[in-house]
Amino acid sequence: MELVLAHGHENITSLHYNTLEVTKDPSITRRADCIVGVGADRGLSDLSEEFKAAARVEGARIEVRLRADGIEDRILGEGHPALTFASPREMVIRRSSFLCPRTLMIKADKSSRELDRGLVEFLRERQRELQVEIRVL
């Protein structure tokens, strides 16, 4: 299991229909409607080689659990052999099959818009901590 720690931000809206993102960037604008966590302590390139190898297996199932203040939401998606995990700053979860250096997983069952709204509301303050647990099932 990989654990990434991030924080909330007053501009988190979590309204994007197709993606969900966590970033190392310390601040965002309201246009960043897919971002649910800022100031992350790790980017995709920081994940373990064991995780990356397991996620690149054809048909790999990936689970992401977002936790904050006792609220939890779960996203399921797929890995892909062409995932590079090259981004040092971002992790993007996609409903589509689009691959780029920022992609953590594809064919996700949720986007940022479909997250628990209590979780989103809690993350609208900077000091709030978000735990992002990532594992290959």
C-alpha positions as CSV (number, residue, x, y, z in Angstrom):
1,M,0.0,0.0,0.0
2,E,1.2,3.5,-0.8
3,L,0.2,6.4,1.5
4,V,0.2,10.0,0.3
5,L,-0.5,12.9,2.6
6,A,-2.0,16.1,1.3
7,H,-4.0,19.0,2.6
8,G,-7.2,20.9,1.9
9,H,-7.6,24.3,0.2
10,E,-10.3,26.9,0.2
11,N,-10.5,26.7,-3.7
12,I,-11.4,22.9,-3.7
13,T,-14.7,22.5,-5.5
14,S,-14.4,18.9,-6.7
15,L,-16.8,19.3,-9.7
16,H,-15.0,17.7,-12.6
17,Y,-16.9,15.0,-14.4
18,N,-13.9,13.0,-15.7
19,T,-10.9,13.2,-13.4
20,L,-9.7,13.5,-9.8
21,E,-6.3,14.9,-8.8
22,V,-3.9,15.3,-5.9
23,T,-1.0,17.7,-6.4
24,K,2.2,18.7,-4.7
25,D,1.3,22.3,-5.6
26,P,0.7,24.3,-2.4
27,S,-2.2,26.4,-3.9
28,I,-4.9,26.2,-6.6
29,T,-7.4,28.4,-8.3
30,R,-11.1,27.7,-8.5
31,R,-10.6,26.6,-12.1
32,A,-8.8,23.5,-10.8
33,D,-12.1,21.7,-10.3
34,C,-10.7,18.2,-10.3
35,I,-8.2,18.7,-7.4
36,V,-9.1,17.3,-4.0
37,G,-5.7,17.7,-2.2
38,V,-2.8,20.1,-2.4
39,G,0.7,20.1,-0.9
40,A,1.0,16.4,-1.3
41,D,4.2,14.8,0.1
42,R,4.6,12.6,-3.0
43,G,4.0,12.6,-6.7
44,L,3.6,9.6,-9.0
45,S,7.3,9.3,-9.6
46,D,7.8,8.8,-5.8
47,L,5.7,5.7,-5.6
48,S,7.5,2.4,-5.0
49,E,8.8,0.4,-7.9
50,E,6.8,-2.6,-6.6
51,F,3.6,-0.7,-6.8
52,K,4.4,0.6,-10.3
53,A,5.2,-2.9,-11.6
54,A,2.0,-4.3,-10.1
55,A,-0.1,-1.5,-11.6
56,R,1.3,-2.1,-15.0
57,V,0.1,-5.7,-15.2
58,E,-2.7,-6.0,-17.8
59,G,-6.1,-5.9,-16.0
60,A,-4.6,-4.8,-12.7
61,R,-7.3,-3.3,-10.4
62,I,-6.3,-0.3,-8.4
63,E,-8.1,1.0,-5.3
64,V,-7.7,4.5,-3.9
65,R,-9.2,5.4,-0.5
66,L,-9.5,9.1,0.5
67,R,-9.7,9.7,4.2
68,A,-10.1,12.8,6.2
69,D,-11.7,13.5,9.6
70,G,-13.3,10.0,9.8
71,I,-14.9,10.4,6.3
72,E,-13.8,7.9,3.7
73,D,-14.5,7.5,0.0
74,R,-13.2,4.8,-2.3
75,I,-12.4,4.8,-6.0
76,L,-11.7,1.7,-8.1
77,G,-10.0,1.7,-11.5
78,E,-7.5,0.0,-13.6
79,G,-3.8,0.0,-14.3
80,H,-2.2,-0.4,-17.7
81,P,1.1,-1.6,-19.1
82,A,1.8,1.8,-20.6
83,L,1.5,3.8,-17.3
84,T,4.8,5.7,-16.8
85,F,4.2,7.2,-13.3
86,A,6.6,9.9,-14.4
87,S,5.0,13.0,-12.9
88,P,6.9,14.3,-9.9
89,R,4.0,16.6,-8.9
90,E,0.6,15.2,-9.7
91,M,-1.6,12.0,-9.5
92,V,-4.6,12.0,-11.8
93,I,-7.4,9.4,-11.6
94,R,-9.3,9.2,-14.9
95,R,-12.7,7.8,-15.9
96,S,-11.4,7.5,-19.4
97,S,-8.6,5.4,-20.8
98,F,-6.3,8.4,-21.5
99,L,-2.7,7.9,-20.5
100,C,-0.1,10.5,-19.8
101,P,2.8,10.9,-17.3
102,R,0.3,12.3,-14.8
103,T,-2.1,9.3,-14.9
104,L,-2.4,7.1,-11.7
105,M,-5.2,4.9,-13.0
106,I,-7.8,4.7,-15.8
107,K,-11.4,3.6,-16.1
108,A,-12.2,4.8,-12.6
109,D,-15.7,4.3,-11.2
110,K,-15.8,7.9,-9.8
111,S,-14.6,11.4,-10.7
112,S,-14.1,14.3,-8.3
113,R,-17.7,15.3,-8.8
114,E,-19.0,12.0,-7.4
115,L,-17.0,12.1,-4.2
116,D,-18.7,12.2,-0.8
117,R,-19.7,15.9,-0.4
118,G,-19.0,15.9,3.3
119,L,-15.4,15.0,2.5
120,V,-15.2,17.7,-0.1
121,E,-16.6,20.3,2.3
122,F,-14.1,19.3,5.0
123,L,-11.2,19.7,2.6
124,R,-12.2,23.3,1.8
125,E,-9.8,24.5,4.6
126,R,-6.0,24.6,4.2
127,Q,-5.0,23.0,7.4
128,R,-7.1,19.9,7.0
129,E,-5.2,16.7,6.2
130,L,-6.1,14.2,3.5
131,Q,-4.8,10.6,3.5
132,V,-4.6,9.0,0.1
133,E,-4.2,5.2,0.3
134,I,-3.3,3.5,-3.0
135,R,-3.1,-0.2,-3.6
136,V,-3.2,-2.8,-6.3
137,L,-5.9,-5.4,-5.5
